[in-house]
Amino acid sequence: TTLRTKKLLRDIGLKLADTLPGVKPQLIRQAMGLNDLPEWLR
């Protein structure tokens, strides 16, 4: 389902954020917000 895909993308983004130094998880969560996804990902 698309909802599962959105969750997967968000989980991957959060995992990447945890491994990158100097990147605040809160900023990544905002960037990975569902409302900010491109139209073709909805």
Buried (B, 14 or more C-beta within 10 A) or exposed (E): EEEEEBEEBBEEBEEEBEEEEEEEEEEBEEEBEEEEBEEEEE
